[in-house]
Amino acid sequence: MLAGLAAGCSSSVAFQAPTIPTPLVEKIPMSVGLRMPGNFEHFIHQELVFGREEWSIDLGRSNAALFEQLFSHMFAGVKVLSENDDPNLLPLDALIETSIDAFEFSTPDQSNTEAFAVWIRYRLKVYDREGKLFSEWPVSAYGKSQTTTMGKSQALQRAAVLAMRDAAALMVMKLDEETQISTLINKPATQPAPVSNENDVQTTALEGPTDDSS
Amino acid sequence: MIQANRLVKTLMVVVATASSTACVTSTVQDARQGLTGINEGESVVIMAKSYHLGNETEAKYITCIEDNLARGSKGLRVIPHAEFVDSLFPWFEPRTAPAETKNLAKLMERPGVAEKIAQQGIRYIIWLDGDTEKVAGGGSLSCAAGPGGGGCFGFAWWQKDADYDASVWDLEGLESAGTVSADVSGTSFMPALVIPLPFIARTQAKACKSLANQLHAFIVQEESA
């Protein structure tokens, strides 16, 4: 019995990819490449909640599905690049590289509420046609869902989906303002914008390139 | 065997009867800011205030209000909140939803927003704020089982408060029509002498029904019951 108590409990949650609705915004008239890290196809977050239980959260390809859907709604053209694709050989205005800086969650026991909460921080790097880093944006998102009679796994899943929708909403509203990606339409960048390295800033405003010719 | 079955059935009836008799007190109020009314083909949508603002209204409570408002021959036409939020993505997400009526005019100017709202015939958005929580409890109840059988002994009680506010926004005039609130308190208790007998106060269900009835009356401008 003591051994059982010492071993603690473990919980495993597997996700279906979220569906991102078509946003009520006009598409940015440019063609972008989307490059995602390998773990976006099968992202697993494992965490030992101290003194309680071990969690294994299998997001599957939720992250990949999020960005594929979202960018197809936001840009006139999106090409999802595989490892073998050379963006320099493709007719792209810009390349967007995505990654996850952090995935965190809290359980009802930890927050002393009846809700699960999920925080995800993505990072978007925008490259111009020449392959130079043009701008960078950390996107922090938050989702929260009450536990239900359907179980804690479903509440955690719902919180993660809400966090992804939160990220999507933020990108729909602020992507161009924060990264100034639309200034790359049909022209190569000659002077990259400063790159933000502030990991803990939710929406870091970047100064865009000054282009007097436009 | 037959006697045992009868005993179980009798106990189930006692438990079912007892479960509906716990004490619940409720207060429902409204504060009107403007004339209301709803025409044929017009609809309402029930939303929870954003969790980004600290609100914790339960999803099942929203569904309960939706069901109660739509129920019956005089039921209102209710657009499911998930369908509404998806159709207007990303403008009614927890991060982006308007917090005050003064933001509505700007929102309606965004591409496609007024058209989507008109397509669904939405006249009122009702924003729910509040939750149900356990505020007190006590007693002691323990259960044990052995080779000869099992049973429970003791007494436990707990009190839950359900406090909800509903802000009604009229999309015709882009202004607040007023607020309706329901404060419900219920105490449940469970004595156990071999078999526990739960006297459950259905606090949240009462808060749902009371608020929905008052909202219906508020919107169609009936005299409240």
Interface residues (C-beta under 8 A of the other chain):
Chain A: I20 P21 T22 P23 L24 V25 E26 T113 E114 A115 Y142 K144 S145 Q146 T148 L162 R165 D166 A168 A169 L170 V172 M173
Chain B: Y51 H52 E56 E58 A59 K60 D86 S87 L88 F89 P90 W91 E93 P94 R95 T96 R110 P111 G112 V113 K116
